[in-house]
Amino acid sequence: MVIERRFRAEKNVHKTYLIIGSINIIFRNVVANPLFVREIMNKITKPARLISGITLLFISGSCGLFAPGEDAYLKNYTKGHEYMLQNQPARAIPFYKKALKQNEHFTPVYQELAVCYQQVGEDDSAIVYYMGAIAHNPRNVDAYQSIGNIHFMQGQYDDALIWYERASEVDELYPRTYNNMATIWLFRDNLKIAKKYYEQAITVDATYPRAYYGLGLVALEEKNIEEAESRFIDAFKVGEMPEAIYMLGQLYYDTEQKEKSLVWFRKYLEKESTGQWAEKARDMIFLLEQELPIDK
């Protein structure tokens, strides 16, 4: 069938987006060097009893609670944070490292430094600092997630599942964890387990659009077009997810509902004019406008 061939051709692209469409968008990852991990972990002592929040730390500094020079790490942290917000991770890293050298107990640095290393493609270092973030805050679910994402993008699904499962132990009410585990099982064509985890994500958070989108992909694999349509519409309703909008356009086109297809492809471009599938959407709109009556 045309619809089966078309959806299988783009299957992995849409599955992968379920994971990389979160906070950390690009993962070009490698496994952490165990010796490097050990070196940094040896430097990490027990979590410090410091206030985790730069605003409150600035207040403390302004009130004279720090001795002269004692808050120098805050200046480096702030500068690194500014570069991070400006999407300049390479410039942020040296300032974060200076801050960490001056105060290895300042928890926020580990997470932000890890994100910067990940953004510049040094994912072995990213894993090290995510581990540092976990050492200082064992309930840092985002750090577990990020390490899992690194392994996922390397195709190391067993390792990814380990980290996602650890994340679920830390916070069982975190829908992204179940969504990511479901996506791995979808990649492995185990639709039953994938569906179970997507549904679990929805149970935790009924407004989480990616889980509905994932269920739509499961339904397509099962050749249940009506269910796929319903789930993609759900993803649109709860979060106006662009990928779900695009898939509705494609689904309607392949089921000969061309008027509906044109509506949804146009809707996709309204939301994502420079999105991942913008050029494909434009091509489909052009094709549909040629096929449909001129008033359409």
Secondary structure, DSSP 8 states (H G I E B T S, - for coil): -HHHHHHHHTHHHHHHHHHHTSS----------HHHHHHHHHH--S-----S-HHHHHHHHHTT-S-TTTTHHHHHHHHHHHHHHTT-HHHHHHHHHHHHHH-TT-THHHHHHHHHHHHTT-HHHHHHHHHHHHHH-TT-HHHHHHHHHHHHHTT-HHHHHHHHHHHHHH-TT-HHHHHHHHHHHHHTT-HHHHHHHHHHHHHH-TT-HHHHHHHHHHHHHTT-HHHHHHHHHHHHHHH--HHHHHHHHHHHHHTT-HHHHHHHHHHHHHH-TTSTTHHHHHHHHHHHHHHS-TT-
